[in-house]
Amino acid sequence: MSGAPKGLVSETAHPLLDRIAARPQLAALAGALFIGFSGIFYRYAEVSPETATVFRSLYGLPVLGAVAWLERRRFGGMPGSSIRLAALAGVFFAADLLLWHHAIEFIGAGLATVLGNLQVVVVALVAWALLRERPARTTLLALPVVVAGVVLISGVLDGAAYGEDPLLGVGLGILTALAYASYLMVIRLVGRDLRRPAGPVFISTAATAVVAAAYGALAGGLDPVPAWPSHGWLILVGVTSQSVGYVLISIGLPRLPSAVTSIILLAQPVATVALARVLLTEVPSTIQVAGIGLVIGGIAIATIPVSRLRDRARRRASSGPASENGADDPSSY
């Protein structure tokens, strides 16, 4: 491959990454699908949450490290402050994965993934509490919808709820969202350099492996030598979800309009619920399915910029066909 696609200014560390960046929607969708399989592969592995967290991180490092090396060779090393922040983010990501894997044990891969995506609302609430940043009106509107959905998923109103302990699973799922929100808030402090999708994630993933290994050794849940075929499933989740999926997401999403980004991110938990139903025979009750709908709907209310899209549609209608030339310009969102 001799260079970036014709007409595309090289903006990443390698021509292959430039080609991926030239198709951000496809990259983001593929990344979301890879990550959507994460809970499925964890179930198939049949290992402890601690073992899964350590080995998916370790097996994700080679791909992330290769891309990070290309980034360093072309753009130079990351500042020390960014490295330290990325390592701190890895501590929160270790908590996120450990809590999420435990939630799966109690409520299933599909429902646990839906709850983990509550981070969209959690980030806004944490920023409100700690930074006095008042959430957007759409976030406040979404909050009661999401809370109602969580209550339905928890099984407190449902004697036929799916899961070994749905209420405990919901509690762990909410803590998962809080840990992931903390990870996102810290990793964003590293910077938004579109040229470096892998460097910060490589460092945070390495930190995640260390923290999870230490916790697993102390708690007694770590199996240092998983048997086959469990090991194969851990390799698969590490390569697809932990590394390739995150690189694709990191390349694709920043180059897309916010409305498209929101829709793609919402597709990931929906895909996991569907995959869990087909591949794992996870069958949530009717009330829990209604809860899933409320949670996904609430997240959509909080993240999809409906008012911007409406205003933009009005401008296009008033301006006529000439305005369509900028229809796909992300800067207009």
Backbone hydrogen bonds, N-H to C=O, Kabsch-Sander energy under -0.5 kcal/mol:
donor,donor_aa,acceptor,acceptor_aa,energy
8,L,5,P,-2.4
9,V,7,G,-0.5
18,D,14,H,-1.9
19,R,15,P,-2.1
20,I,16,L,-1.8
21,A,17,L,-2.6
22,A,18,D,-1.5
23,R,20,I,-1.6
27,A,23,R,-2.3
28,A,24,P,-2.8
29,L,25,Q,-2.5
30,A,26,L,-2.5
31,G,27,A,-2.5
32,A,28,A,-2.6
33,L,29,L,-2.2
34,F,30,A,-2.5
35,I,31,G,-2.4
36,G,32,A,-2.0
37,F,33,L,-1.0
37,F,34,F,-0.8
38,S,35,I,-1.6
41,F,37,F,-2.7
42,Y,38,S,-2.0
43,R,39,G,-1.9
44,Y,40,I,-2.2
45,A,41,F,-2.0
46,E,42,Y,-1.2
47,V,42,Y,-0.5
51,T,221,G,-0.6
52,A,48,S,-2.5
53,T,49,P,-2.2
54,V,50,E,-2.2
55,F,51,T,-2.4
56,R,52,A,-2.4
57,S,53,T,-1.3
58,L,54,V,-2.4
59,Y,55,F,-2.6
60,G,56,R,-0.7
61,L,57,S,-1.0
61,L,58,L,-0.7
64,L,60,G,-1.8
65,G,61,L,-3.7
66,A,62,P,-2.2
67,V,63,V,-2.1
68,A,64,L,-2.7
69,W,65,G,-2.3
70,L,66,A,-1.8
71,E,67,V,-2.2
72,R,68,A,-2.5
73,R,69,W,-2.6
74,R,70,L,-1.8
75,F,71,E,-3.1
76,G,72,R,-1.8
83,I,79,P,-2.0
84,R,80,G,-2.3
85,L,81,S,-2.1
86,A,82,S,-2.5
87,A,83,I,-2.2
88,L,84,R,-2.2
89,A,85,L,-2.5
90,G,86,A,-1.6
91,V,87,A,-1.0
91,V,88,L,-0.7
92,F,88,L,-1.4
93,F,89,A,-2.2
94,A,90,G,-2.1
95,A,91,V,-1.7
96,D,92,F,-2.5
97,L,93,F,-2.6
98,L,94,A,-2.5
99,L,95,A,-2.6
100,W,96,D,-2.4
101,H,97,L,-2.8
102,H,98,L,-2.0
103,A,99,L,-2.4
104,I,100,W,-2.2
105,E,101,H,-1.3
106,F,102,H,-1.0
106,F,103,A,-0.7
107,I,103,A,-2.3
108,G,104,I,-2.1
112,A,108,G,-1.9
113,T,109,A,-1.8
114,V,110,G,-1.8
115,L,111,L,-2.3
116,G,112,A,-2.1
117,N,113,T,-1.2
117,N,114,V,-0.6
118,L,115,L,-1.9
119,Q,116,G,-1.1
120,V,117,N,-1.2
121,V,118,L,-1.1
122,V,118,L,-2.3
123,V,119,Q,-2.8
124,A,120,V,-0.9
125,L,121,V,-2.0
126,V,122,V,-3.0
127,A,123,V,-2.5
128,W,124,A,-1.7
129,A,125,L,-2.4
130,L,126,V,-3.0
131,L,127,A,-1.6
132,R,128,W,-0.7
133,E,127,A,-1.8
134,R,132,R,-0.9
139,T,136,A,-0.5
140,L,136,A,-1.8
141,L,137,R,-2.2
142,A,138,T,-1.9
143,L,139,T,-1.5
145,V,141,L,-0.6
146,V,142,A,-2.7
147,V,143,L,-2.6
148,A,144,P,-2.2
149,G,145,V,-2.0
150,V,146,V,-2.4
151,V,147,V,-2.3
152,L,148,A,-2.0
153,I,149,G,-2.3
154,S,150,V,-2.0
155,G,151,V,-0.6
155,G,152,L,-0.8
156,V,151,V,-0.7
158,D,155,G,-1.6
161,A,158,D,-0.9
165,D,106,F,-2.0
169,G,165,D,-2.6
170,V,166,P,-2.5
171,G,167,L,-2.1
172,L,168,L,-2.5
173,G,169,G,-2.3
174,I,170,V,-2.5
175,L,171,G,-1.9
176,T,172,L,-2.2
177,A,173,G,-2.0
178,L,174,I,-2.0
179,A,175,L,-2.6
180,Y,176,T,-2.7
181,A,177,A,-2.4
182,S,178,L,-2.0
183,Y,179,A,-2.2
184,L,180,Y,-2.6
185,M,181,A,-2.3
186,V,182,S,-1.9
187,I,183,Y,-3.0
188,R,184,L,-1.9
189,L,186,V,-1.2
190,V,186,V,-0.6
190,V,187,I,-0.9
191,G,188,R,-0.8
194,L,192,R,-0.9
196,R,193,D,-1.9
202,F,198,A,-3.0
203,I,199,G,-1.9
204,S,200,P,-2.5
205,T,201,V,-2.5
206,A,202,F,-2.1
207,A,203,I,-2.2
208,T,204,S,-2.2
209,A,205,T,-2.2
210,V,206,A,-1.9
211,V,207,A,-2.7
212,A,208,T,-2.7
213,A,209,A,-2.1
214,A,210,V,-2.4
215,Y,211,V,-2.6
216,G,212,A,-2.9
217,A,213,A,-2.4
218,L,214,A,-2.1
219,A,215,Y,-3.1
220,G,216,G,-1.5
221,G,216,G,-1.0
222,L,216,G,-1.2
231,H,227,A,-1.9
233,W,229,P,-1.8
234,L,230,S,-2.0
235,I,231,H,-2.3
236,L,232,G,-2.2
237,V,233,W,-2.5
238,G,234,L,-2.2
239,V,235,I,-2.5
240,T,236,L,-2.6
241,S,237,V,-0.9
242,Q,237,V,-2.0
243,S,238,G,-0.7
244,V,239,V,-2.4
245,G,240,T,-3.2
247,V,243,S,-2.5
248,L,244,V,-2.5
249,I,245,G,-2.4
250,S,246,Y,-2.6
251,I,247,V,-2.0
252,G,248,L,-2.8
253,L,249,I,-2.3
255,R,252,G,-1.2
256,L,253,L,-2.0
261,T,257,P,-2.4
262,S,258,S,-2.4
263,I,259,A,-2.0
264,I,260,V,-2.5
265,L,261,T,-2.4
266,L,262,S,-2.0
267,A,263,I,-1.6
268,Q,264,I,-1.0
270,V,266,L,-1.3
271,A,267,A,-2.7
272,T,268,Q,-2.1
273,V,269,P,-2.3
274,A,270,V,-2.1
275,L,271,A,-2.9
276,A,272,T,-2.8
277,R,273,V,-1.8
278,V,274,A,-1.9
279,L,275,L,-3.4
280,L,275,L,-0.6
280,L,276,A,-1.3
282,E,276,A,-2.1
283,V,281,T,-0.7
289,V,285,S,-2.5
290,A,286,T,-2.0
291,G,287,I,-1.9
292,I,288,Q,-2.4
293,G,289,V,-2.2
294,L,290,A,-2.0
295,V,291,G,-2.6
296,I,292,I,-2.8
297,G,293,G,-2.4
298,G,294,L,-2.8
299,I,295,V,-2.5
300,A,296,I,-2.2
301,I,297,G,-2.3
302,A,298,G,-1.9
303,T,299,I,-1.6
304,I,300,A,-2.6
306,V,304,I,-2.3
309,L,305,P,-2.3
310,R,306,V,-2.6
311,D,307,S,-2.6
312,R,308,R,-2.7
313,A,309,L,-2.3
314,R,310,R,-2.1
315,R,311,D,-2.2
316,R,312,R,-2.4
317,A,313,A,-2.4
318,S,314,R,-2.2
319,S,315,R,-2.2
320,G,316,R,-2.0
323,S,320,G,-1.5
324,E,321,P,-1.9
325,N,322,A,-1.1
326,G,323,S,-1.3
327,A,324,E,-1.9
329,D,326,G,-1.7
332,S,329,D,-1.9
333,Y,330,P,-1.9
